[in-house]
């Protein structure tokens, strides 16, 4: 009789240990395999989203000067963080952590245009990811380029061309703004004015082989139109 009770007690202990071992195994697989894979997928999908938002930003900025709406303001949203979460984001303790990002607006590439120096409008997104490589996406003077932070940038959208003129987007005298956020940020830009240069040489003030503009600028004199903008970053909430 005592032997049977001892056997039953041993079976319960063994069963409990096996259940704990199974839970630990499943949790280990979840933490070591699923969360990194899901987090990587969320962060790379978000990088694609921000790239699309920068393309839309370029379109919006160009649309104001194309339609001649000087003095008019418009805006776009950029999402610094993958706020859409994951497909199980309701279970917070089961979801991977999501990174964040920084949006900066200010002075970009400086150009020698004839005897003048023109400062490009530059808007930069820098990610702070947990799993995927950190990404930098840049709007600079009308061109959009991106790449991993430790790699040379790749030009994905060239500057616009107005008739036979090179087009540069210039920033007026606003100070640099930088916001770290987990919610969508609004960028409001205002078309301030236009400056034309005819048959002038254009070069970078600081030559750099890694700057995509170094492969865009023509070697011979060219006609240039500079469109000047103000930009303000703020919360969309």
Secondary structure, 3 states (H helix, E strand, C coil): CHHHHHHHHHHHHHHHHHHHHHHHHHHHHHHHHHHHHHHHHHHHHHHHHHHHHHHHHHHHHHHHHHCCCCCCEEEEEEECCCCCCCCCCCCHHHCCCCCEEEEEEEEEEEEEECCEEEEEEEEEEEEECCCCCCEEEEEECCEEEEEECCCCCEEEECCCEECCEEEEEEECCCCCEEEEECCEEEEEEEEEEEEEEEEECEEECCCCCCCHHHHCCCCCCEEEEEEEEEEEEEECC
